[in-house]
Amino acid sequence: MNQNLICLFAVAFFGIFTATAQQDYPTNQEVAQRLQQMATSGNSKLISLTKTEGGQDIWALQIGKGDLENKPAIAITGGVEGYHVLSVELALQVANRLLKDHSELLETTTFYVFPNMSPDAYSQYFSNIKYERRGNTVKIDQDRDGRLSEDGYEDLNKDGFITKFRVESPLGDYVPHEKDPRVLVKAENDGKSTTRYKMFSEGIDNDKDEKYNEDSEEGIAFNKSLTYKFPAFEPFAGDYPVSQKESRALLDYLFERWNIFAFVTFSPANNLSAPLKFDKSDAEKRIVSSMLEKDVEINKMVSEIYNETIPHKAYNQENQGTEGDYFQWAYFHFGRLSFSTPGWWVPEVKAEAKDSTMIEENKEIKEVKVTPETNFLAWAQREDLKNVFIPWQEVNHSDFPNQKVEVGGIKPFVMVNPPYRMVDSIAENHTNFIVKLAEIQPKLEFHNLKKEKLSGGLTRITVDLFNNSPLPTHSELGERSRWLQKLQITVNKDKKDLLAGNTIKLLDKLGAYEKETLSWIVKGGGTANIKVGAPHTGYVTMNVKL
């Protein structure tokens, strides 16, 4: 058989195999294989930005047609947190759907897809011992005691999962939840007599400092090591911002891409189902720490589009950004519109009459506070999900001799990543949202061209430059930071032939559906070529016959 036919057959077979046989989130190797397959389909280019300390590639997939870097672009990023394995699959599926189903969009929009920024941490999902890892494989002294990784995780009950352990103690801060005793909650000083527990991350206090797993083999977390509100001296942050090869390579790549107008990040942070709020005092500080007022209005508008597109409604949406994270860096330090969503939340399980969230106390019905953990377990039961909770099991613990110690709790990953069978519809909905975002990108147009013949062989040209979009050409912060390129207006006539107007003019911005009237007086005949734009808005040209 011809060698080329064999290769084509192998690619086709692999595509069919992955589409039908994928039963769980992909390994790093499977991520690479799927990206390489996409790169063979045309309209895309795959490059490795760098390799992590653990030897994993940081991939960038460029998607689009024509001059990619002079068309508006959206940056799509997954894996900013290693435990958020859903985000990697969403980035992969969105990229694939853009290539397969939205060829016409690629004429006007470029997409830069970074599917996994934490591949070292991500691999823990597939390890023999599973825990929600954030850091890469760089060796670092997290607790700053002069020793490296001396207090990591131990699997006390040998089940392959790192959960919690509890110690029965009258000095404990935790008690069983009133309606789901599997879950421990902070005790209230209400005088009730109930068993109390101390609770810790599963492991042993190896360095005898009364802390557990505070100096594991994890290194630096990508999503805690960027420049905005860098959390100095905290674990997983590193000694200084952007200290890792993967973060440096990504930011270097982005700073060379002037055409990015918006970011969509799949991460635990959320400003899409619930937009950020404007804080006047924080916005007026020397170091701005609130999204600016006009940008908040944009966030609100895009949030409405998101909620119309994504039927899955958020239950717990408290995380709207953390120190050193990527989603806020993209706005505050890169000046672009920046949106983030987990992609999926555990749905709220509504209480019903005489539901398990109600208890009878002193002949009165009292509502019991629902926690994210109890809500998740109620949802898992409703969905008939098995093995999401490890029952409390008594073990011997060297740090607590002659005390009752039990290991158990909700398994890692399950509260932030849905069962894989649910991902396809989630990815389809989020692709639709990203398509809608691309369709409202800034769009420059020429309107109302007028040519007026004057005496002496002169011509006055007047034309309206119009932004036919509900988005401005520049975010308010981007305009203030002066990082986004201004709109450049050029006329290909010699200066001596322009009696009024300039051959090059800069325009700070155009608001949503805003116009700017441009005018020149030109001497002589021929053609005047007018070009307006910036990389992140694209360019429009017009030839005016004099």
C-alpha positions in Angstrom: 0.0 0.0 0.0 1.2 3.5 -0.8 3.0 5.1 2.2 0.8 8.3 2.0 -2.4 6.2 2.0 -1.1 4.4 5.1 -0.5 7.7 6.9 -4.0 9.0 5.9 -5.6 5.8 7.0 -3.8 6.0 10.4 -4.9 9.6 11.0 -8.5 8.8 10.0 -8.5 5.7 12.2 -7.1 7.6 15.1 -9.8 10.3 14.7 -12.5 7.7 14.7 -10.9 5.9 17.7 -10.6 9.0 19.8 -14.1 10.1 19.0 -15.7 6.8 20.0 -13.3 5.4 22.6 -12.5 8.4 24.7 -14.1 7.6 28.1 -12.2 9.9 30.4 -10.2 13.1 30.3 -7.1 12.9 28.1 -3.6 12.3 29.3 -0.8 14.7 28.2 0.1 12.3 25.5 -3.5 12.1 24.2 -3.7 15.9 24.3 -0.6 16.1 22.1 -2.0 13.6 19.7 -5.3 15.4 19.3 -3.5 18.7 18.7 -1.3 17.2 16.1 -4.3 15.8 14.4 -6.0 19.2 14.3 -2.8 20.7 12.9 -3.1 18.5 9.9 -6.6 19.6 9.0 -5.6 23.0 7.6 -6.2 26.5 8.8 -4.1 25.8 11.9 -0.5 25.6 13.1 0.8 23.9 16.2 3.9 25.0 18.0 5.5 24.1 21.4 6.3 27.3 23.3 8.6 25.5 25.7 8.9 22.4 27.8 8.2 22.4 31.6 10.7 21.2 34.2 8.8 17.9 34.0 9.4 17.6 30.2 5.9 18.4 29.1 5.2 20.6 26.1 3.3 23.9 26.4 1.3 23.9 23.2 -0.1 26.8 21.2 -2.5 26.2 18.4 -3.0 29.0 16.0 -6.3 28.9 14.1 -7.4 31.1 11.3 -7.0 32.0 7.6 -4.8 34.6 5.9 -2.8 37.1 7.8 -3.4 35.8 11.3 -1.7 38.6 13.2 -3.6 41.5 11.6 -7.1 40.3 12.4 -8.9 40.5 15.7 -8.0 37.5 17.9 -9.3 35.7 20.9 -6.9 33.8 23.2 -8.5 30.6 24.7 -6.6 29.1 27.6 -7.1 25.9 29.6 -5.2 24.2 32.4 -4.3 27.3 34.3 -5.0 25.1 37.4 -3.7 21.6 37.1 -6.7 20.0 39.0 -9.2 21.6 36.6 -8.9 18.8 34.0 -12.2 19.9 32.4 -10.6 23.1 31.2 -8.1 21.2 29.0 -10.8 19.2 27.4 -12.9 22.3 26.8 -10.0 24.1 25.1 -9.4 21.1 22.9 -13.0 20.6 21.9 -13.6 24.3 21.3 -10.6 24.4 19.0 -11.7 21.3 17.1 -15.3 22.7 16.7 -14.0 26.0 15.4 -11.9 24.2 12.8 -14.7 21.8 11.7 -17.8 23.9 12.0 -16.9 27.6 11.7 -14.7 28.0 8.6 -16.3 31.3 7.7 -15.5 32.8 11.1 -11.8 32.0 10.5 -11.8 34.5 7.6 -12.3 37.4 10.1 -11.0 36.1 13.4 -7.8 34.5 14.7 -7.9 32.1 17.6 -4.9 31.3 19.8 -5.5 28.2 21.9 -3.3 27.2 24.8 -5.0 24.0 26.0 -2.9 23.2 29.1 -0.6 25.6 31.0 -0.1 23.2 33.9 0.7 19.8 32.4 3.0 18.7 35.2 0.2 19.3 37.8 -2.4 17.9 35.4 -0.7 14.6 35.2 -1.5 13.9 38.9 -5.1 13.1 37.8 -3.6 10.0 36.1 -1.2 9.1 38.9 -1.4 6.1 41.2 -1.9 8.6 44.0 -4.5 11.2 43.1 -4.7 14.7 44.7 -5.7 18.1 43.4 -2.3 19.4 42.5 -1.5 23.0 41.5 2.3 23.2 41.2 4.7 22.0 38.6 7.7 19.7 39.2 10.2 22.5 40.1 11.9 21.8 43.4 11.1 24.5 45.9 11.0 25.0 49.7 7.3 25.9 50.1 7.5 26.4 53.9 10.9 28.1 53.8 12.6 26.0 56.4 15.7 25.3 54.4 14.6 21.8 53.3 13.0 20.7 50.1 9.7 18.7 49.9 10.1 17.2 53.4 6.4 17.1 54.3 4.4 15.7 51.4 1.3 13.6 51.1 0.9 10.1 52.5 -1.9 7.7 51.5 -2.8 6.5 55.0 -5.5 4.1 54.0 -3.8 2.9 50.7 -6.8 3.7 48.5 -4.9 5.8 45.9 -6.6 9.1 46.9 -5.5 11.9 49.1 -8.5 13.1 51.1 -8.8 14.2 54.8 -8.2 12.6 58.1 -10.2 13.5 61.2 -9.2 13.1 64.9 -11.9 12.8 67.5 -11.1 15.5 70.1 -13.2 17.7 72.5 -10.9 20.6 71.3 -11.8 20.0 67.6 -13.3 22.8 65.4 -15.4 20.5 63.3 -18.7 18.6 63.8 -20.7 16.4 61.5 -23.3 18.1 59.3 -26.7 17.7 60.8 -28.3 16.0 57.8 -25.3 14.5 56.1 -22.9 13.4 58.9 -20.3 12.3 56.3 -19.5 16.0 55.9 -17.7 17.9 58.6 -18.5 21.6 59.1 -17.2 24.3 61.4 -18.6 24.0 64.8 -20.9 26.7 66.2 -20.6 27.6 69.9 -24.3 26.8 70.5 -23.8 24.6 73.5 -24.9 21.4 71.8 -23.3 18.2 72.8 -21.9 16.5 69.8 -18.7 14.7 68.8 -16.0 17.1 67.7 -13.1 16.6 65.4 -9.8 18.1 64.3 -9.4 17.8 60.6 -6.3 17.7 58.4 -5.1 16.9 54.9 -4.3 13.2 54.6 -0.7 12.7 55.6 1.9 12.6 58.4 3.6 15.6 60.1 7.0 14.6 58.8 8.8 17.8 60.0 6.9 17.9 63.3 5.8 21.5 62.9 2.1 20.6 63.5 1.2 21.3 59.9 0.4 18.7 57.3 1.5 18.5 53.6 2.7 22.1 53.6 5.9 21.2 51.8 5.0 18.6 49.2 6.7 17.8 45.9 4.6 20.4 44.1 6.5 23.4 42.7 5.1 26.7 41.3 1.5 27.0 40.3 1.0 28.8 37.0 -2.2 30.5 38.2 -0.6 32.0 41.3 2.7 33.2 39.9 1.7 36.1 37.5 2.3 39.8 38.1 -1.1 41.1 39.1 -1.3 41.2 42.9 1.6 38.7 43.1 1.3 36.9 46.4 4.9 37.2 47.6 6.2 34.6 50.1 3.1 32.4 49.7 3.4 28.7 48.8 3.2 27.9 45.0 3.9 31.5 44.0 7.7 31.4 43.7 10.3 34.0 44.6 9.2 36.5 41.9 6.5 36.7 39.3 6.7 34.9 36.0 9.6 32.8 37.3 8.8 29.6 35.4 9.6 28.6 31.8 6.0 28.0 31.0 4.7 31.4 32.2 7.6 33.3 30.6 7.1 31.5 27.3 3.4 32.2 27.2 3.7 35.9 28.1 6.5 36.4 25.6 4.3 34.9 23.0 1.3 37.0 23.9 3.3 40.3 24.1 4.2 39.7 20.4 0.5 39.2 19.5 -0.9 42.8 19.2 -4.1 41.5 17.6 -5.6 39.9 20.7 -8.7 41.8 21.7 -10.2 39.4 24.3 -9.3 36.4 26.5 -11.5 33.5 27.4 -10.0 31.4 30.2 -11.4 28.2 31.5 -10.5 28.3 35.1 -12.1 28.3 38.6 -12.5 32.1 38.4 -15.8 33.4 37.1 -16.8 36.7 35.7 -19.2 35.4 33.0 -22.2 33.9 34.8 -21.9 36.7 37.3 -20.1 39.9 36.1 -17.6 41.8 38.2 -18.8 44.9 40.0 -17.3 48.4 39.8 -15.5 49.7 42.9 -14.9 53.4 42.6 -12.3 53.6 45.4 -10.2 50.7 44.0 -10.5 52.1 40.4 -9.0 55.4 41.5 -6.0 54.0 43.3 -2.5 54.5 41.9 -2.4 50.7 41.3 -5.8 50.0 39.9 -7.5 47.0 41.5 -11.1 47.3 40.2 -12.2 46.8 36.6 -12.9 50.3 35.3 -16.5 51.5 34.9 -16.9 51.2 31.2 -15.3 47.8 31.2 -17.7 46.6 33.9 -20.5 47.5 31.5 -18.9 45.5 28.8 -18.5 42.6 31.2 -22.2 42.8 32.1 -23.2 42.8 28.4 -21.0 39.8 27.6 -22.2 38.0 30.8 -25.8 38.4 29.5 -24.7 36.7 26.2 -23.0 33.9 28.2 -26.1 33.2 30.4 -28.3 33.2 27.3 -26.0 30.7 25.6 -25.1 28.4 28.6 -28.2 26.7 30.0 -26.2 25.3 33.0 -26.7 27.9 35.8 -24.0 28.5 38.4 -24.6 27.5 42.0 -21.4 28.6 43.8 -19.7 31.5 42.1 -17.6 33.1 44.8 -14.3 33.0 43.0 -14.0 36.1 40.9 -10.2 36.1 40.8 -7.3 35.4 43.1 -3.9 36.9 43.6 -1.4 36.2 41.0 -3.9 34.6 38.6 -3.9 34.7 34.8 -7.4 35.9 34.1 -6.9 39.2 36.0 -3.4 39.6 34.6 -4.9 39.6 31.1 -7.1 42.6 32.0 -5.1 44.6 34.5 -1.6 44.1 33.1 -2.3 43.3 29.4 -5.2 45.7 28.9 -7.5 43.3 27.1 -11.1 42.3 27.7 -10.7 39.2 29.9 -13.4 36.6 30.7 -13.2 33.5 32.8 -15.5 30.6 33.5 -15.2 27.2 35.2 -17.4 25.9 32.4 -19.3 23.8 34.8 -20.7 24.0 38.3 -22.3 21.4 40.5 -26.0 22.2 40.0 -27.9 23.4 43.1 -30.1 20.7 44.5 -33.3 22.5 45.4 -34.9 21.7 48.7 -38.4 20.1 48.6 -41.1 19.8 51.2 -39.8 17.8 54.2 -36.5 17.6 52.3 -33.3 16.5 53.9 -32.3 20.1 54.3 -35.0 20.6 56.9 -35.0 19.2 60.4 -37.5 19.4 63.2 -36.3 21.0 66.4 -38.4 21.8 69.4 -41.5 21.2 67.2 -40.3 23.8 64.8 -39.0 23.3 61.3 -35.4 24.6 61.0 -33.6 25.0 57.8 -30.1 23.4 57.8 -27.4 25.3 55.9 -26.4 23.6 52.7 -22.7 23.5 52.0 -21.0 23.0 48.7 -20.0 19.5 49.9 -23.5 18.5 51.0 -25.0 20.0 47.8 -22.5 18.0 45.7 -23.3 14.7 47.5 -27.0 15.3 47.1 -26.5 16.0 43.4 -24.2 12.9 43.0 -27.0 10.8 44.6 -29.6 12.2 42.3 -27.3 11.5 39.3 -26.5 8.0 40.6 -22.8 8.7 40.6 -20.9 6.0 42.4 -17.7 6.2 44.4 -17.4 9.9 44.8 -17.1 9.7 48.6 -14.6 7.5 50.6 -16.3 6.4 53.8 -14.5 7.3 57.0 -12.1 4.4 57.9 -10.2 4.1 61.2 -6.4 4.0 60.8 -3.4 4.1 63.1 -1.6 7.4 63.0 1.8 7.9 64.5 1.1 11.6 65.3 -2.0 10.7 67.3 -1.2 7.5 69.4 -4.2 6.1 71.4 -6.6 8.4 69.6 -9.4 7.7 67.1 -8.2 8.7 63.7 -10.3 8.2 60.5 -9.5 8.8 56.9 -12.1 9.7 54.3 -14.0 12.4 52.5 -15.0 13.5 49.0 -12.6 12.2 46.3 -10.3 14.7 44.7 -11.3 16.2 41.3 -15.0 15.2 41.4 -16.4 18.6 42.7 -14.8 20.7 40.0 -14.8 18.3 37.0 -18.1 16.6 35.8 -18.2 13.0 34.6 -16.7 12.9 31.1 -19.9 11.9 29.5 -21.2 15.4 30.2 -18.4 17.3 28.6 -19.5 17.2 24.9 -22.6 19.3 25.5 -20.7 21.7 27.7 -18.0 22.2 25.0 -20.7 22.7 22.3 -22.4 25.5 24.4 -19.1 27.2 25.1 -18.1 27.1 21.5 -21.3 28.8 20.7 -20.5 31.5 23.2 -17.0 32.1 21.8 -18.5 32.3 18.3 -20.9 35.0 19.5 -18.1 36.9 21.2 -16.1 36.8 17.9 -19.1 38.0 16.0 -19.4 41.2 18.1 -15.7 42.0 17.8 -14.8 45.6 16.9 -15.6 46.1 13.2 -14.4 49.2 11.3 -16.4 50.5 8.3 -16.3 53.5 6.0 -19.6 55.3 5.6 -20.9 58.4 3.8 -18.0 59.1 1.4 -18.1 62.5 -0.1 -15.9 64.0 -2.8 -16.1 67.7 -3.4 -14.3 69.4 -6.2 -12.6 72.7 -5.2 -10.9 75.3 -7.4 -7.3 74.9 -8.3 -7.5 71.2 -8.9 -8.2 70.4 -5.3 -10.6 67.7 -3.9 -12.1 67.6 -0.4 -12.6 64.0 0.8 -14.9 63.4 3.7 -15.8 60.0 5.1 -17.1 58.6 8.4 -15.2 55.9 10.1 -17.7 53.7 12.0 -17.3 51.0 14.6 -20.2 48.7 13.8 -20.0 46.7 17.1 -21.4 46.8 20.6 -17.8 46.6 21.8 -15.4 49.6 21.7 -12.2 49.3 19.8 -10.2 49.5 23.1 -11.0 48.6 26.7 -11.0 51.5 29.0 -8.0 50.1 30.9 -6.3 49.3 27.6 -6.7 52.9 26.4 -5.4 54.2 29.8 -2.4 51.8 29.9 -1.4 52.8 26.3 -0.5 49.2 25.6 -3.1 48.6 23.0 -2.1 50.2 19.7 -4.1 53.2 18.6 -6.1 53.2 15.4 -3.8 54.4 12.6 -5.2 56.3 9.7 -3.0 56.6 6.6 -3.4 58.1 3.2 -0.9 57.1 0.5 -0.4 60.6 -0.8 2.7 62.7 -0.6 2.7 65.4 2.1 3.0 68.2 -0.5 -0.2 67.0 -2.1 -2.2 67.2 1.2 -3.3 70.8 1.9 -5.4 69.7 4.9 -5.2 66.6 6.9 -2.2 64.3 7.6 -0.8 61.3 5.8 -0.7 59.5 9.2 -3.1 60.2 12.0 -3.7 58.3 15.3 -7.1 57.9 16.9 -7.3 56.8 20.5 -10.4 54.7 20.2 -13.9 54.4 18.9 -16.7 53.5 21.2 -19.5 51.0 20.5 -21.4 52.2 17.4 -19.4 55.4 17.4 -18.2 57.3 14.3 -15.4 59.7 13.6 -15.5 62.0 10.6 -12.3 62.1 8.6 -11.4 64.8 6.1 -8.6 65.8 3.7 -8.0 68.3 1.0 -5.9 66.7 -1.8 -4.2 68.3 -4.7 -4.0 66.7 -8.1 -5.6 63.6 -9.6 -5.1 59.8 -9.4 -6.2 57.7 -6.5 -6.1 58.2 -2.7 -5.8 55.0 -0.8 -7.1 55.3 2.8 -6.3 52.6 5.4 -7.5 52.5 9.0 -7.1 50.1 11.8 -4.9 48.3 14.4 -4.0 44.7 14.7 -6.7 44.0 17.3 -9.4 45.6 15.2 -8.3 44.6 11.8 -7.9 47.0 8.9 -10.2 48.5 6.3 -9.1 50.2 3.1 -10.8 52.4 0.6 -9.6 53.7 -2.8 -10.9 57.1 -3.7 -10.6 58.2 -7.3 -9.8 61.9 -7.4 
